Amino acid sequence: MYYIKDAKIRRMTEYDGAPCAEVGVLPGAVSDSALLVYIVEDQREEGYEIVRILTNDADTATDWFDNNLHDAFQDVTFSGFTGSTIMTPEDERSKFQQELLIFGDLKKQLEAHFHKLS
């Protein structure tokens, strides 16, 4: 399971033509990578859905997150959740989404950013 130390909206972008928030997530565990999580509005879930997750294994002291000209970025949208004896990968992914949306005031920030686009 991925533990969240910090999460902030970095920018608004598009994913498959839909407005999307790019959220930077810092890990709570030393061995975990920083993430870029892409979130769109979705009326079926809690108002939002994670559509893509990227890891960045580059050293932020010598490399910037926005430098995608190398292989530091990896798409782990589905492979990043392996499951456990008590949770399936889908349950683990859903739990991560729920925990991310209740982290700090992220959900309020998402509402404000998506509302500006309407």
C-alpha positions in Angstrom: 0.0 0.0 0.0 1.2 3.5 -0.8 1.3 6.0 2.1 0.8 9.7 1.3 3.0 12.3 2.9 1.8 15.3 0.8 -0.4 15.9 -2.2 -0.8 19.1 -4.2 -2.4 20.0 -7.5 0.5 20.9 -9.9 -1.6 22.0 -12.9 -4.7 21.5 -14.9 -4.3 19.6 -18.2 -6.3 17.2 -20.4 -6.6 13.5 -20.5 -8.3 12.0 -23.6 -9.8 15.4 -24.3 -11.3 15.8 -20.8 -10.1 18.4 -18.1 -7.7 16.7 -15.8 -5.8 17.7 -12.6 -2.2 16.6 -12.3 -1.5 16.0 -8.6 2.0 15.6 -7.3 2.1 13.0 -4.4 5.0 12.6 -2.1 5.4 9.2 -0.5 5.2 8.6 3.3 7.6 5.6 3.0 11.3 6.2 2.1 11.4 3.4 -0.4 8.4 4.7 -2.5 8.7 6.9 -5.5 7.0 10.3 -6.0 3.9 10.1 -8.1 2.0 12.2 -10.6 -1.6 11.3 -10.3 -4.1 12.4 -13.0 -7.6 12.9 -11.8 -10.8 13.6 -13.8 -14.3 14.4 -12.7 -16.5 11.4 -12.5 -20.1 11.3 -11.3 -20.0 7.5 -10.6 -17.4 7.6 -7.9 -16.8 10.2 -5.2 -16.9 12.9 -7.9 -13.4 12.1 -9.1 -11.5 9.2 -10.6 -7.8 8.5 -11.0 -7.1 7.8 -14.7 -3.3 7.6 -14.7 -0.5 7.3 -12.3 3.2 7.9 -13.1 6.2 7.3 -10.9 9.3 9.4 -11.1 12.5 7.8 -10.1 14.7 10.7 -11.0 16.6 12.5 -8.3 14.8 15.8 -7.8 18.0 17.4 -6.6 19.6 16.9 -10.1 16.5 16.4 -12.3 13.1 18.1 -12.6 9.8 16.3 -12.6 8.8 18.0 -15.8 11.9 16.6 -17.7 10.3 13.6 -19.5 13.1 13.1 -22.0 14.4 10.1 -20.2 13.0 6.9 -18.7 12.4 8.1 -15.1 8.7 8.2 -15.7 6.8 4.9 -15.5 3.1 4.3 -15.9 2.0 2.3 -12.9 -1.7 3.0 -13.1 -2.5 -0.7 -12.8 0.9 -2.4 -12.1 1.5 -0.2 -9.0 -1.1 -2.1 -7.0 -0.1 -5.7 -6.5 -2.6 -6.6 -3.8 -2.1 -8.6 -0.6 -3.5 -11.5 1.3 -6.4 -9.3 2.4 -6.9 -6.9 -0.6 -7.1 -7.4 -4.3 -5.1 -5.0 -6.6 -8.4 -3.3 -7.4 -9.3 -2.8 -3.7 -5.8 -1.4 -3.1 -6.2 1.1 -5.9 -9.6 2.1 -4.7 -8.3 2.6 -1.2 -5.5 4.7 -2.5 -7.9 6.9 -4.4 -10.1 7.3 -1.3 -7.2 8.2 0.9 -5.9 10.7 -1.7 -9.2 12.4 -2.0 -9.5 12.9 1.7 -5.9 14.0 2.2 -5.8 17.6 3.5 -8.1 19.8 1.5 -7.3 18.2 -1.9 -10.9 17.5 -2.7 -11.8 21.2 -2.1 -8.9 22.2 -4.3 -10.1 19.9 -7.0 -13.6 21.3 -6.8 -12.2 24.8 -7.2 -10.0 24.0 -10.1 -12.7 22.1 -12.0 -15.3 24.8 -11.2 -13.0 27.4 -12.8 -13.2 25.5 -16.1 -17.0 25.4 -16.2 
